[in-house]
């Protein structure tokens, strides 16, 4: 599957779904996150 997003840290895991006006990509991160979202301070 070609990577239409061309983002180095994101991998598409399913072909894009599209209609007349939108495209939806199902993606996953290539590596682990740098920090846990739960440990971020509330702003």
C-alpha positions as CSV (number, residue, x, y, z in Angstrom):
1,X,0.0,0.0,0.0
2,X,1.5,3.4,-0.9
3,X,1.8,5.9,1.9
4,X,-0.2,8.9,0.7
5,X,0.4,10.8,3.9
6,X,4.2,10.7,3.6
7,X,4.7,11.2,7.3
8,X,7.8,9.5,8.7
9,X,6.3,8.6,12.2
10,X,2.9,7.4,10.9
11,X,2.1,4.2,9.0
12,X,-1.2,3.6,7.2
13,X,-2.7,0.3,8.1
14,X,-5.7,0.1,5.8
15,X,-6.3,1.6,2.3
16,X,-7.9,5.0,2.5
17,X,-11.7,5.3,2.4
18,X,-13.0,8.1,0.3
19,X,-16.2,9.7,-0.9
20,X,-16.9,12.7,-3.0
21,X,-15.4,15.2,-0.6
22,X,-13.4,13.3,2.1
23,X,-10.6,10.8,2.6
24,X,-10.2,8.8,5.8
25,X,-6.9,7.1,6.8
26,X,-6.5,4.5,9.4
27,X,-3.0,4.9,10.8
28,X,-0.7,3.9,13.7
29,X,2.5,5.3,15.1
30,X,5.7,3.7,14.0
31,X,7.4,4.0,17.4
32,X,6.3,4.4,21.0
33,X,5.2,7.9,22.2
34,X,7.8,10.1,23.8
35,X,5.6,10.5,26.9
36,X,2.5,9.0,28.3
37,X,-0.6,11.2,27.5
38,X,-1.9,10.5,31.0
39,X,1.2,12.0,32.6
40,X,0.8,15.4,30.9
41,X,-0.2,18.3,33.1
42,X,-3.8,19.6,32.8
43,X,-4.0,23.0,31.1
